[in-house]
Amino acid sequence: METIPNIYKIDIFSVFLKRMVSKYLLRSEKQWKKILDDDIFRILRKKETEPPFTGKFLNNKEKGVYVCAGCKNPLFSSDTKFESGSGWPSFWDVLSKGSIDLKTDNSLGMKRVEVLCGKCGGHLGHVFDDGPKPTRKRYCINSASLDFKK
């Protein structure tokens, strides 16, 4: 019977432990780079932001569901999309409660709330309390972090 070298045992144990501790879909940076193009990788995994008024979904008026570009987790319905004038696709509600996670973001010298994919933990954008009724929320989301399903 062939034995597994110790180096692989440690690596397998490490992956197993991470999966038990983290609720997110775990992939290494190398794996993410392999499946995402450069722009999507920079936004989803490195928390960068696309320039305003440049995103492919900013003016999308089709009916459907916006999903995470990294893991295809359903995030937002086109029914909750609105024109905020911010330069990024904006939504007043999420598709379902567990589809996103929120995290305090104190970067760039300001206090904001970061929006993360609830499945893979990818950076989507930020949420603000200046949206329309009924939620008064404005989920300001990078187009590059999204795919669209009709």
C-alpha positions as CSV (number, residue, x, y, z in Angstrom):
1,M,0.0,0.0,0.0
2,E,1.3,3.4,-1.0
3,T,1.7,6.1,1.7
4,I,0.9,9.8,1.3
5,P,4.0,12.0,1.8
6,N,3.8,14.1,4.9
7,I,3.9,17.4,3.0
8,Y,0.6,16.4,1.3
9,K,-1.0,15.3,4.6
10,I,-0.4,18.8,6.1
11,D,-1.8,20.5,3.0
12,I,-4.9,18.3,2.9
13,F,-5.4,18.9,6.7
14,S,-4.9,22.7,6.1
15,V,-7.6,22.8,3.4
16,F,-10.0,20.7,5.5
17,L,-9.5,23.0,8.5
18,K,-10.0,26.1,6.5
19,R,-13.3,24.7,5.1
20,M,-14.5,24.0,8.6
21,V,-13.7,27.5,9.9
22,S,-14.8,29.5,6.8
23,K,-18.3,29.6,5.4
24,Y,-16.9,30.9,2.0
25,L,-16.1,28.9,-1.0
26,L,-12.3,28.6,-0.7
27,R,-9.9,28.9,-3.5
28,S,-6.3,30.0,-3.5
29,E,-5.3,33.2,-5.1
30,K,-3.7,31.2,-7.9
31,Q,-7.0,29.3,-8.5
32,W,-9.0,32.6,-8.6
33,K,-6.5,34.1,-11.1
34,K,-7.0,31.1,-13.3
35,I,-10.8,31.4,-13.5
36,L,-11.3,35.2,-13.5
37,D,-10.0,37.7,-16.0
38,D,-7.7,40.4,-14.6
39,D,-10.3,43.2,-14.1
40,I,-12.7,40.9,-12.3
41,F,-9.9,39.4,-10.2
42,R,-8.8,42.9,-9.1
43,I,-12.3,43.9,-8.0
44,L,-13.6,40.6,-6.5
45,R,-10.5,39.4,-4.8
46,K,-8.4,42.6,-4.3
47,K,-11.3,44.9,-3.4
48,E,-10.6,47.5,-6.1
49,T,-13.3,49.6,-7.7
50,E,-14.1,50.1,-11.4
51,P,-14.2,53.7,-12.6
52,P,-17.7,55.3,-12.4
53,F,-20.0,55.2,-15.5
54,T,-17.9,52.5,-17.2
55,G,-19.6,49.3,-16.0
56,K,-21.3,47.0,-18.5
57,F,-24.5,46.7,-16.3
58,L,-24.9,50.4,-15.4
59,N,-27.6,50.9,-18.1
60,N,-28.9,47.4,-18.3
61,K,-32.7,47.4,-18.4
62,E,-33.3,43.7,-19.0
63,K,-35.3,41.5,-16.6
64,G,-33.3,38.9,-14.8
65,V,-31.0,38.1,-11.9
66,Y,-27.5,39.5,-11.2
67,V,-25.1,36.8,-9.9
68,C,-21.6,36.9,-8.6
69,A,-19.0,36.8,-11.4
70,G,-16.8,34.5,-9.3
71,C,-19.2,31.8,-8.1
72,K,-22.6,32.5,-9.8
73,N,-24.3,33.1,-6.4
74,P,-27.7,34.9,-7.1
75,L,-27.4,38.4,-5.6
76,F,-29.9,41.0,-6.9
77,S,-33.1,41.0,-9.0
78,S,-33.4,43.5,-11.9
79,D,-36.7,44.5,-10.2
80,T,-34.8,46.2,-7.4
81,K,-32.3,48.0,-9.7
82,F,-32.6,51.8,-9.9
83,E,-30.8,54.8,-11.3
84,S,-28.9,56.4,-8.5
85,G,-26.7,58.7,-10.5
86,S,-23.6,57.3,-8.7
87,G,-22.0,55.7,-11.8
88,W,-22.4,52.1,-10.6
89,P,-25.4,49.7,-10.8
90,S,-27.5,50.3,-7.7
91,F,-30.1,48.1,-6.1
92,W,-32.5,48.8,-3.2
93,D,-32.6,45.2,-1.9
94,V,-30.8,41.9,-2.2
95,L,-32.3,38.8,-3.8
96,S,-32.3,36.8,-0.5
97,K,-31.1,37.4,3.0
98,G,-28.0,35.0,2.8
99,S,-26.9,36.1,-0.7
100,I,-24.6,38.8,0.7
101,D,-22.5,39.6,3.8
102,L,-21.8,43.1,5.1
103,K,-18.5,44.2,6.7
104,T,-17.4,47.5,8.1
105,D,-14.8,49.1,5.8
106,N,-12.7,51.9,7.2
107,S,-10.4,52.2,4.2
108,L,-9.7,55.4,2.4
109,G,-10.2,57.4,5.5
110,M,-13.9,56.9,5.7
111,K,-16.4,54.6,7.3
112,R,-18.5,52.5,4.9
113,V,-20.2,49.2,4.7
114,E,-18.7,46.7,2.3
115,V,-20.9,44.3,0.4
116,L,-19.4,40.8,0.0
117,C,-20.8,37.7,-1.9
118,G,-22.3,35.4,0.7
119,K,-20.9,32.3,-1.0
120,C,-17.3,33.2,-2.1
121,G,-16.6,36.3,0.0
122,G,-15.8,38.4,-3.1
123,H,-15.9,42.2,-2.9
124,L,-19.0,43.5,-4.7
125,G,-19.2,47.1,-3.6
126,H,-20.7,49.1,-0.7
127,V,-24.1,49.8,0.7
128,F,-25.4,53.3,1.8
129,D,-28.5,54.5,3.6
130,D,-29.6,56.9,0.9
131,G,-31.6,54.7,-1.4
132,P,-35.3,54.7,-2.2
133,K,-38.2,53.3,-0.2
134,P,-39.0,50.7,1.0
135,T,-35.5,49.9,2.3
136,R,-33.8,53.2,1.9
137,K,-30.7,51.2,0.9
138,R,-28.4,51.8,-2.1
139,Y,-26.3,48.7,-2.8
140,C,-23.7,50.3,-5.1
141,I,-22.1,47.4,-6.9
142,N,-19.2,47.1,-9.4
143,S,-20.4,45.7,-12.8
144,A,-17.2,43.7,-13.0
145,S,-18.3,41.7,-9.9
146,L,-21.5,40.7,-11.6
147,D,-22.9,38.4,-14.3
148,F,-26.5,38.6,-15.6
149,K,-28.9,35.8,-16.1
150,K,-32.1,36.4,-18.1
